[in-house]
Amino acid sequence: MSAELLTLFMFGGLLLGLFMGHPLAFVLGGVAVIAAFLGPGPRILGSIINNIYGRGMDNYVLVAIPLFILMARFLNDSGVAEKMFATLRLLMARLRGGLALTVVIVSVLLAATTGIVGASIAVMGMIALAPMLRYNYDKRLSAGVIMASGTLGILIPPSIMLILMASYSGVSVGALFAGTIIPGLLLAASYAIYVLVLCYFRPDYGPPAEISERAQYTTAQLWAMLAKYVVPPLVLILGVLGTLFAGIATATEASAIGATLAFVLFLVFGDRSPRTLYVTLLEASKTTTMVMFVLVGATAFTGVFSRGGGMQFVQDLLTATPGGTVGALIVMLFLVFILGMFLDWTGIVLLSFPIMLPIIDTLGVDELWFVVMTAVILQTSFLTPPFGYALFYLKGVAPKGVEMVDLYRAVLPYCGLIVLVAILLSLFPGLVLGLPSLMVGYSGAW
């Protein structure tokens, strides 16, 4: 089978398997095995197995993934997010769009401490969507800000997506964490500004919520309550990112520090029951297993694809793109956007990086900048239909009256904001490369 036919068969089979409802990991692995017989031959399967072990199972950096997932589960089950939201909801009750702005702020803190998009959206959907609808917020505004803000967990460090990206590129985890801080905060700021401007011109979209609970507390009491629930997560963030950026700890060591601190917060704020602890460990294990299965399937897929000549075929097509370097970058990031409609971030990273990163090196583009740009565009992979996972996460916890068509319409403005921030980062690369250049031991330049 020629490289052209192999490319059509493998990606066509991938889409067919996904539309049939099969798990991504098994679709990737199954298509790889079939393509091995049709293309380069079954003899390559032995080398593919060795590649899986060497690339994934024997990769020390990937040890940080289960530890960060465990940290996220401890924070999620501690109940801190609910307490933060309840306090901020009272502080901003009289502000137009105040509840939506509260969602953005709490989601940023969740992103910096949990990093699991499904958990963040489910938690915010349960604690925020019903109160917003009860106070006559527009349901598309309410749902959209929860879904868009919840996806920040894959961009704002510490993030398991960034760790996986670093392990499949030449970028260090610390530099990638530093490079995504400003883009992540820019996205959050754009969501907040959009909410406030929209509610200013359309007060009926986010009316002030005069609630009787507010009268029970003074402003000083509310700020004291907020500090009680915000300071501990901030200590966790500084403990993880501070040691990493200062060069005191590696990503794996920093993840262990984070898991330990999160366990302490779980003991302080959680119910401390053995049942809750068991469920926390079980859910962390499920998430870790899912990521690792996708890693195995994607490594097999890209291995067969490369040996069959498909990798070189796609790279030749991309390098021949009109417009030179700028044209090639636009096409690659657009492909990431399109893939996000059908695959989750794990599959996109593992499939696209082996193809695109060699082209980036050939073009002389800073690899850290490109990886961060990819991470920003991948925000849309949770929001764009037909397989926008954020849509289904929120629909699963949404009250009656919120339909899928409302969720589809709700995400459109936020996809536009993501594209605008990506354009801004393209025009001003220092927004990505500035912080990494200040890190201890970082050798890159901008």
ChimeraX attribute file (.defattr): number of C-alpha atoms within 10 A of each C-alpha:
attribute: neighborCount
match mode: 1-to-1
recipient: residues
	/A:1	15
	/A:2	13
	/A:3	20
	/A:4	13
	/A:5	12
	/A:6	22
	/A:7	21
	/A:8	12
	/A:9	16
	/A:10	21
	/A:11	15
	/A:12	12
	/A:13	19
	/A:14	23
	/A:15	16
	/A:16	13
	/A:17	18
	/A:18	17
	/A:19	12
	/A:20	9
	/A:21	10
	/A:22	12
	/A:23	13
	/A:24	22
	/A:25	20
	/A:26	18
	/A:27	22
	/A:28	29
	/A:29	22
	/A:30	18
	/A:31	21
	/A:32	27
	/A:33	19
	/A:34	16
	/A:35	23
	/A:36	23
	/A:37	15
	/A:38	15
	/A:39	21
	/A:40	20
	/A:41	16
	/A:42	14
	/A:43	10
	/A:44	16
	/A:45	18
	/A:46	9
	/A:47	13
	/A:48	20
	/A:49	15
	/A:50	12
	/A:51	17
	/A:52	18
	/A:53	14
	/A:54	11
	/A:55	17
	/A:56	20
	/A:57	15
	/A:58	12
	/A:59	11
	/A:60	12
	/A:61	18
	/A:62	20
	/A:63	18
	/A:64	22
	/A:65	24
	/A:66	23
	/A:67	23
	/A:68	31
	/A:69	25
	/A:70	28
	/A:71	27
	/A:72	29
	/A:73	28
	/A:74	28
	/A:75	27
	/A:76	24
	/A:77	21
	/A:78	24
	/A:79	17
	/A:80	21
	/A:81	22
	/A:82	17
	/A:83	18
	/A:84	20
	/A:85	22
	/A:86	17
	/A:87	21
	/A:88	21
	/A:89	23
	/A:90	22
	/A:91	20
	/A:92	19
	/A:93	20
	/A:94	16
	/A:95	17
	/A:96	24
	/A:97	29
	/A:98	25
	/A:99	31
	/A:100	27
	/A:101	24
	/A:102	23
	/A:103	25
	/A:104	24
	/A:105	19
	/A:106	21
	/A:107	31
	/A:108	23
	/A:109	20
	/A:110	29
	/A:111	26
	/A:112	28
	/A:113	28
	/A:114	30
	/A:115	31
	/A:116	25
	/A:117	25
	/A:118	18
	/A:119	19
	/A:120	29
	/A:121	28
	/A:122	22
	/A:123	24
	/A:124	26
	/A:125	25
	/A:126	16
	/A:127	18
	/A:128	23
	/A:129	25
	/A:130	19
	/A:131	16
	/A:132	22
	/A:133	18
	/A:134	9
	/A:135	15
	/A:136	16
	/A:137	26
	/A:138	16
	/A:139	20
	/A:140	19
	/A:141	24
	/A:142	27
	/A:143	30
	/A:144	26
	/A:145	25
	/A:146	27
	/A:147	31
	/A:148	30
	/A:149	27
	/A:150	32
	/A:151	27
	/A:152	28
	/A:153	29
	/A:154	25
	/A:155	29
	/A:156	30
	/A:157	28
	/A:158	32
	/A:159	27
	/A:160	25
	/A:161	23
	/A:162	26
	/A:163	25
	/A:164	21
	/A:165	23
	/A:166	21
	/A:167	18
	/A:168	16
	/A:169	16
	/A:170	12
	/A:171	19
	/A:172	18
	/A:173	25
	/A:174	27
	/A:175	25
	/A:176	26
	/A:177	25
	/A:178	25
	/A:179	27
	/A:180	29
	/A:181	20
	/A:182	19
	/A:183	24
	/A:184	24
	/A:185	15
	/A:186	17
	/A:187	24
	/A:188	24
	/A:189	15
	/A:190	17
	/A:191	22
	/A:192	22
	/A:193	13
	/A:194	17
	/A:195	23
	/A:196	20
	/A:197	13
	/A:198	17
	/A:199	23
	/A:200	15
	/A:201	9
	/A:202	14
	/A:203	15
	/A:204	15
	/A:205	20
	/A:206	27
	/A:207	22
	/A:208	20
	/A:209	23
	/A:210	14
	/A:211	12
	/A:212	8
	/A:213	9
	/A:214	18
	/A:215	10
	/A:216	9
	/A:217	12
	/A:218	11
	/A:219	13
	/A:220	9
	/A:221	12
	/A:222	18
	/A:223	14
	/A:224	13
	/A:225	16
	/A:226	18
	/A:227	14
	/A:228	14
	/A:229	19
	/A:230	17
	/A:231	11
	/A:232	16
	/A:233	22
	/A:234	15
	/A:235	13
	/A:236	22
	/A:237	20
	/A:238	15
	/A:239	16
	/A:240	27
	/A:241	22
	/A:242	15
	/A:243	18
	/A:244	24
	/A:245	25
	/A:246	14
	/A:247	15
	/A:248	12
	/A:249	18
	/A:250	19
	/A:251	28
	/A:252	21
	/A:253	18
	/A:254	23
	/A:255	26
	/A:256	21
	/A:257	20
	/A:258	26
	/A:259	25
	/A:260	17
	/A:261	22
	/A:262	27
	/A:263	21
	/A:264	16
	/A:265	20
	/A:266	22
	/A:267	15
	/A:268	12
	/A:269	16
	/A:270	19
	/A:271	14
	/A:272	13
	/A:273	9
	/A:274	9
	/A:275	9
	/A:276	15
	/A:277	19
	/A:278	11
	/A:279	13
	/A:280	20
	/A:281	14
	/A:282	14
	/A:283	15
	/A:284	20
	/A:285	14
	/A:286	13
	/A:287	16
	/A:288	18
	/A:289	13
	/A:290	14
	/A:291	18
	/A:292	19
	/A:293	17
	/A:294	21
	/A:295	25
	/A:296	23
	/A:297	24
	/A:298	26
	/A:299	26
	/A:300	25
	/A:301	27
	/A:302	24
	/A:303	23
	/A:304	30
	/A:305	24
	/A:306	18
	/A:307	17
	/A:308	25
	/A:309	18
	/A:310	23
	/A:311	20
	/A:312	15
	/A:313	17
	/A:314	16
	/A:315	16
	/A:316	12
	/A:317	10
	/A:318	20
	/A:319	20
	/A:320	13
	/A:321	16
	/A:322	11
	/A:323	11
	/A:324	12
	/A:325	19
	/A:326	12
	/A:327	14
	/A:328	21
	/A:329	21
	/A:330	13
	/A:331	16
	/A:332	20
	/A:333	19
	/A:334	14
	/A:335	13
	/A:336	22
	/A:337	20
	/A:338	15
	/A:339	19
	/A:340	25
	/A:341	19
	/A:342	22
	/A:343	22
	/A:344	17
	/A:345	20
	/A:346	20
	/A:347	21
	/A:348	20
	/A:349	23
	/A:350	21
	/A:351	20
	/A:352	17
	/A:353	18
	/A:354	18
	/A:355	20
	/A:356	21
	/A:357	19
	/A:358	14
	/A:359	20
	/A:360	20
	/A:361	11
	/A:362	11
	/A:363	15
	/A:364	10
	/A:365	15
	/A:366	15
	/A:367	17
	/A:368	22
	/A:369	22
	/A:370	20
	/A:371	24
	/A:372	26
	/A:373	22
	/A:374	22
	/A:375	25
	/A:376	25
	/A:377	21
	/A:378	27
	/A:379	26
	/A:380	28
	/A:381	26
	/A:382	27
	/A:383	27
	/A:384	21
	/A:385	17
	/A:386	13
	/A:387	18
	/A:388	20
	/A:389	22
	/A:390	28
	/A:391	26
	/A:392	19
	/A:393	20
	/A:394	27
	/A:395	18
	/A:396	12
	/A:397	17
	/A:398	17
	/A:399	14
	/A:400	8
	/A:401	9
	/A:402	16
	/A:403	13
	/A:404	13
	/A:405	10
	/A:406	16
	/A:407	24
	/A:408	18
	/A:409	13
	/A:410	23
	/A:411	26
	/A:412	15
	/A:413	15
	/A:414	22
	/A:415	17
	/A:416	12
	/A:417	17
	/A:418	23
	/A:419	17
	/A:420	14
	/A:421	19
	/A:422	21
	/A:423	12
	/A:424	14
	/A:425	21
	/A:426	15
	/A:427	10
	/A:428	11
	/A:429	15
	/A:430	17
	/A:431	19
	/A:432	25
	/A:433	24
	/A:434	15
	/A:435	18
	/A:436	26
	/A:437	18
	/A:438	16
	/A:439	17
	/A:440	14
	/A:441	13
	/A:442	15
	/A:443	10
	/A:444	15
	/A:445	11
	/A:446	11
